[in-house]
Amino acid sequence: MTEEKIQVRDLRKGDWFWISKILLDEYGKQIKPIGIAIYNCLAEYANQEGYCFPCHQTIADKIGSSVSSVQRGVRRLIKLGIIRKGRRRYSNVYYLLKLDRSDRPTSNKTGQTDWHIGQPDQSDRSNRPTNKNKEQDFINNNSEQIKKLKEIKNQLVEKWSFGKDRKVAREDT
C-alpha cells in the first residue's frame, strides 16, 4: 500500500484573492453561477484599490463563457450594486464595491463584516445608547422642569405679545 502525499494549500505564494462571503450568502441566487464566476474573475484582476479593467472577451475566455453572457452578468452585478463600471480611455473600468451586511435591506446581520479584517463585528450596536434614546431619557428625567419652563414661556408670550389686548391698552392711554 502506497501512501499518497497530501498537498496543503499555501497562501504565502500569492495565488489567492479575497471575495466577500456576502456575495454568496445574499446574492448567490440572484446572480447565478455566471455572476459569481464574473465577480471572481474581476476580483482576480483587481488591484489593491479594488478596480480592474479586463475586456469582456478576456473575462469570457477566463470563465469559459460567451461575451454576451458576460455582458448580461456584468449588467446584473451593476444593477444589484455589487460592482460599478466606468470608462478609462479605451477600456471599461470595474470597481468592486464594498459589500456590507448592514447596508442591505434583506440582511440577517450575522458574521464578520468586511469593514476591516481582524476588527470585531460592528453589526450589533443595540447595546449602545442612541441620541434619540438619550433625548427621551432626558425628557423623562426632567419632565417637571420642562413643564415649568413651558409655563414660564407661555406667560412671557402672553405678556409680550402684540395681540389684541395690547392695542386696547394703547387706545385707553
C-alpha positions as CSV (number, residue, x, y, z in Angstrom):
1,M,0.0,0.0,0.0
2,T,1.5,3.3,-1.0
3,E,0.9,6.5,0.9
4,E,-0.4,9.4,-1.0
5,K,1.3,12.7,-0.4
6,I,-1.1,15.4,0.8
7,Q,-0.6,18.9,-0.5
8,V,-1.7,21.7,1.7
9,R,-2.7,25.0,0.1
10,D,0.0,27.6,0.8
11,L,-1.4,31.1,0.9
12,R,2.0,32.6,1.1
13,K,2.6,32.1,-2.6
14,G,0.2,34.8,-3.6
15,D,-2.0,32.7,-5.8
16,W,-5.2,33.6,-4.0
17,F,-7.6,36.6,-3.6
18,W,-10.4,37.6,-1.4
19,I,-14.1,37.9,-2.1
20,S,-16.8,38.7,0.4
21,K,-18.9,35.8,1.8
22,I,-21.9,38.2,1.4
23,L,-21.7,37.7,-2.3
24,L,-22.8,34.1,-2.0
25,D,-24.9,34.5,1.1
26,E,-27.1,37.3,-0.1
27,Y,-26.6,37.5,-3.9
28,G,-25.8,33.9,-5.0
29,K,-29.3,33.0,-6.1
30,Q,-29.8,36.3,-7.9
31,I,-26.5,36.5,-9.8
32,K,-26.3,32.7,-10.5
33,P,-23.1,30.8,-11.3
34,I,-22.2,33.1,-14.2
35,G,-22.3,36.2,-12.0
36,I,-20.2,34.5,-9.3
37,A,-17.7,33.5,-12.0
38,I,-17.6,37.0,-13.4
39,Y,-17.1,38.5,-9.9
40,N,-14.3,36.1,-9.2
41,C,-12.6,36.9,-12.4
42,L,-12.8,40.7,-11.6
43,A,-11.6,40.0,-8.1
44,E,-8.6,38.2,-9.5
45,Y,-7.7,41.1,-11.8
46,A,-8.4,43.8,-9.2
47,N,-5.6,45.8,-7.7
48,Q,-5.3,46.9,-4.1
49,E,-7.7,49.8,-4.7
50,G,-10.4,47.3,-5.8
51,Y,-10.6,48.1,-9.5
52,C,-9.6,46.4,-12.7
53,F,-10.1,46.8,-16.5
54,P,-10.3,43.4,-18.3
55,C,-12.3,43.4,-21.5
56,H,-15.4,41.2,-21.9
57,Q,-13.6,38.8,-24.2
58,T,-10.8,38.3,-21.6
59,I,-13.5,37.5,-18.9
60,A,-15.3,35.2,-21.2
61,D,-12.2,33.3,-22.1
62,K,-11.2,33.1,-18.4
63,I,-14.5,31.6,-17.2
64,G,-15.4,29.7,-20.4
65,S,-18.5,31.6,-21.3
66,S,-19.7,33.8,-24.2
67,V,-19.2,37.5,-24.4
68,S,-22.9,38.1,-24.4
69,S,-23.3,36.1,-21.2
70,V,-20.5,38.2,-19.6
71,Q,-22.3,41.4,-20.7
72,R,-25.6,40.3,-19.1
73,G,-23.8,39.2,-16.0
74,V,-22.0,42.5,-15.7
75,R,-25.2,44.4,-16.1
76,R,-26.8,42.3,-13.3
77,L,-23.9,42.9,-11.0
78,I,-24.1,46.6,-11.6
79,K,-27.9,46.7,-11.1
80,L,-27.5,44.9,-7.7
81,G,-24.8,47.4,-6.6
82,I,-22.1,44.8,-6.4
83,I,-19.8,46.4,-8.9
84,R,-19.6,49.8,-10.6
85,K,-18.5,50.3,-14.2
86,G,-16.6,53.4,-15.5
87,R,-14.5,54.3,-18.6
88,R,-10.8,54.8,-18.8
89,R,-9.6,55.9,-22.2
90,Y,-10.3,52.9,-24.4
91,S,-11.5,50.3,-21.8
92,N,-14.1,49.7,-19.1
93,V,-13.0,50.0,-15.5
94,Y,-14.8,47.8,-13.0
95,Y,-14.9,48.8,-9.3
96,L,-15.6,46.1,-6.8
97,L,-17.8,47.8,-4.3
98,K,-17.7,47.0,-0.6
99,L,-20.4,44.5,0.4
100,D,-21.6,45.2,3.9
101,R,-24.4,43.4,5.6
102,S,-25.7,46.4,7.4
103,D,-26.4,48.3,4.2
104,R,-28.6,45.6,2.7
105,P,-32.3,45.6,3.4
106,T,-32.5,41.7,3.5
107,S,-29.6,41.4,5.8
108,N,-29.6,38.9,8.6
109,K,-26.6,40.8,10.1
110,T,-24.6,37.7,11.1
111,G,-20.9,37.1,10.8
112,Q,-17.9,39.3,10.4
113,T,-18.4,42.4,8.2
114,D,-15.9,43.5,5.7
115,W,-15.1,46.9,7.3
116,H,-11.6,45.7,8.1
117,I,-10.2,42.2,8.5
118,G,-9.5,41.4,12.1
119,Q,-11.8,44.1,13.5
120,P,-14.6,43.0,15.8
121,D,-18.1,42.6,14.4
122,Q,-19.8,46.1,14.4
123,S,-23.2,44.9,13.1
124,D,-24.9,44.7,16.5
125,R,-24.9,48.1,18.1
126,S,-28.2,47.6,20.1
127,N,-26.4,47.9,23.5
128,R,-25.2,51.4,22.7
129,P,-27.5,54.4,23.6
130,T,-28.5,56.4,20.6
131,N,-29.1,60.2,20.6
132,K,-32.8,59.6,20.3
133,N,-32.7,57.4,23.4
134,K,-30.6,59.9,25.3
135,E,-33.1,62.7,24.4
136,Q,-36.0,60.6,25.7
137,D,-34.2,59.7,28.9
138,F,-33.5,63.4,29.5
139,I,-37.2,64.3,28.9
140,N,-38.3,61.5,31.3
141,N,-35.8,62.6,34.0
142,N,-36.6,66.3,33.7
143,S,-40.3,66.3,32.9
144,E,-41.3,68.6,35.9
145,Q,-38.6,71.2,35.0
146,I,-39.7,71.1,31.3
147,K,-43.4,71.8,32.3
148,K,-42.3,74.7,34.4
149,L,-40.3,76.2,31.6
150,K,-43.2,75.8,29.2
151,E,-45.5,77.7,31.7
152,I,-42.9,80.5,32.0
153,K,-42.6,80.6,28.2
154,N,-46.4,80.9,27.8
155,Q,-46.6,83.7,30.4
156,L,-43.9,85.6,28.7
157,V,-45.6,85.2,25.3
158,E,-48.8,86.5,26.7
159,K,-47.1,89.4,28.4
160,W,-45.0,90.5,25.4
161,S,-47.4,89.6,22.6
162,F,-48.5,92.3,20.2
163,G,-52.0,90.9,20.1
164,K,-55.5,92.5,20.5
165,D,-55.0,93.2,24.3
166,R,-52.0,95.5,23.6
167,K,-53.9,97.5,21.1
168,V,-56.7,98.1,23.5
169,A,-54.2,99.2,26.1
170,R,-52.8,101.8,23.7
171,E,-56.2,103.2,22.9
172,D,-57.0,103.7,26.6
173,T,-53.9,105.7,27.2
